[in-house]
Amino acid sequence: MKAKEFDEKFDAGDASIMDALDLSKAKRSMQKQRRVNVDFPNWMVESLDKEASRVGVTRQSIIKVWLAERLEALAVDKTN
């Protein structure tokens, strides 16, 4: 499939473009995973679960999003 045809299908919302992609070697840059263990008090876990449920994501996802937002804010503050 030519790039122009791919772009047209993508812009049209055509889901069949996924068939044209080889995702077997796809990687997200700077996304290497590393497992860490963190202990939280019960009240914090309950609050995290409540917020995660409200937003419709997992506890792990809400923690990742909030940490990423905080780290990005710190990085911005350091550049100012």
C-alpha positions in Angstrom: 0.0 0.0 0.0 1.4 3.4 -0.9 1.7 6.1 1.8 -0.9 8.3 0.2 -3.5 5.5 0.2 -2.5 4.6 3.8 -3.0 8.3 4.8 -6.3 8.5 3.1 -7.6 5.4 4.8 -6.3 6.6 8.2 -7.9 10.0 7.7 -11.2 8.3 6.8 -11.0 6.2 10.0 -10.7 2.9 8.1 -9.7 0.2 10.6 -8.3 -2.0 7.8 -5.1 0.0 7.9 -4.0 -2.2 10.8 -3.7 -5.1 8.3 -1.0 -3.1 6.4 1.2 -2.7 9.5 3.8 -5.1 10.9 3.4 -4.6 14.6 5.7 -7.6 15.5 8.7 -5.3 15.8 7.0 -2.1 17.0 8.5 -0.5 20.0 7.6 2.6 22.0 10.7 4.7 22.5 11.8 5.4 26.1 9.1 3.0 27.3 11.3 0.2 28.7 9.5 -1.2 31.7 11.0 -1.7 35.1 9.0 -3.2 38.0 9.1 -1.5 41.4 7.2 -2.3 44.6 5.7 0.5 46.6 3.8 0.1 49.9 0.9 2.5 50.4 -1.3 2.9 53.5 -4.8 1.5 53.1 -6.5 4.9 52.9 -4.4 5.8 49.9 -5.1 2.5 48.1 -8.8 3.0 48.7 -8.6 6.6 47.4 -6.6 5.4 44.3 -9.2 2.7 43.6 -12.1 5.1 44.0 -10.5 7.6 41.5 -9.4 4.8 39.1 -13.0 3.4 39.1 -14.4 6.9 38.5 -12.2 7.5 35.5 -12.5 3.9 34.3 -8.9 2.8 34.5 -6.8 0.5 36.7 -5.1 1.5 39.9 -1.7 1.1 38.2 -2.8 3.3 35.3 -3.9 6.2 37.6 -0.7 5.9 39.5 1.4 6.1 36.3 -0.6 9.0 34.9 -0.3 11.0 38.1 3.4 10.3 38.5 4.0 11.2 34.9 2.1 14.5 35.2 4.0 15.4 38.4 7.4 14.6 36.8 6.5 16.6 33.7 5.5 19.6 35.8 8.8 19.4 37.7 10.7 19.2 34.4 8.9 22.4 33.2 9.6 24.2 36.5 13.3 23.4 36.2 13.4 25.0 32.7 11.8 28.2 33.8 
